[in-house]
């Protein structure tokens, strides 16, 4: 599983965890039928471990939106990207931003990419 696929599967797993009453292990087993990989599990477990801090940071950086009002897929993509930007050193900021935008184009609607880019740009300029 390459990193793009790992991120896609992490989004699917995190989306399930946000919407269903599953343990992390159950959600991982549901999404990844074959053997998992380290990067994918790092993304899922890390995002869930830091979810409260990530949500607080997102809330601070959302203009005219509350976290609860965000479409679920954008919220999930933002959580994953903020985890990578703030807690992981596995990829450069530019790569994380591009991947989040591409994921939002894949899983969201035509406006998702611009929205995700706008929110995440606040995390890269605030450092």
N, C-alpha and C positions, 0 to 999 in steps of 0.2 A: 504494500500500500504506500503510494507516494504521499507527500505532504498535502497536496491539494485534495486528494481523496480522503486523507485523514481529517482534514478540516471539514469537508462535506459530511463525513460520517459523524464527526463531533457535533456539528450543528444539528443533525438529525437526532442524535442522542440527547443533547441538551434540550432540544425542543420537546422531546418525549418526557424528560424529567420535569420540565416546567408545566406540562399539561396532564400528566398521569401520575398516579401514586405508585412509583416504581423505585426500587433501590438503584444505585449506580450500576451495580453488577447486572441486574435484570435488564436495564436499559442498554448496556453495552452488549449483552448477549443477544438482545433482540435486533440490534442494528448490525453488529458484526458477527456474521455466521461463521466465518473462518477465524483463524487465529488473529488476535488483535496485534497492534504494534505499540511501541513505547510512546511515540509522538502523539498518537491518537488518545491514548489513555492519559497522558500528561495534560492534554488540552481539556478533556472532560473532567478529570478529577481536580485539576487546578482551578478551573472555572467554578466548579461547585464548591470547592474549599474556600474560595475568596469571593463568593457570590455577594455577600452582604457589603463588603468593601467596594466591589465593582458597581453594585447598584447605587451605592451612595455617591460614587464618583460620577456615574452616568446622570444621576438626578441633578448634581451640581452643574453639569454641562449641557443639559437639555434646555432649550429656550422655547417657551410656550407649549411645552409638552410635559406630561408626567410619565413616569416609567410605566405605570399601569395602562395609560392610554396608547402607548406604542403598539403597533401591530406585533404580534408574538414573534414572527420570524425576524423582524428587524431588531427587536429586543434581544433575541437569542444571538444573532450575529454580532451585535454590539458587545454583549457580555463576553463572548469568545475573544473578540479583537482587543477589548480592554484588558482581559486577562493576559493576552500575549504581550501587549504594549507595556503593562505595568509589572507583571510578575514573571515573565519568561524572557530568556535571552536566546531563544532558539532561532529567531529570524530578525532581520533588520526591520525598522519601522515601515519603510517604504513597501516591503514585501507584505507585511501584515495588512497595511492599508489597502493595497491592491487586491489581496486575497479577499478581504472583507467586502470590498466593492463588487468583486466578481461573484461572491456567494450571494450577495443581495440581489444581483441581477438574475442569478439562477433561481433563487427561492422566493424572491419578492416580486414586486411589480416594477414598472418602468421608472418610478420615482425613488425607489429604494436605494439605488446606488448613490444618488446625489445626497440623500438624507444621511446615509451611513457615513459618507465622505465628510459631510459638514460636521457631524458630531465627533468623529474620530480625529479630525484635524485639530480640534481643541486639545486633545490629549498629546499630540505631537508638538504643539507650539507652547504648551504650558510647562514643558520640562526644563 
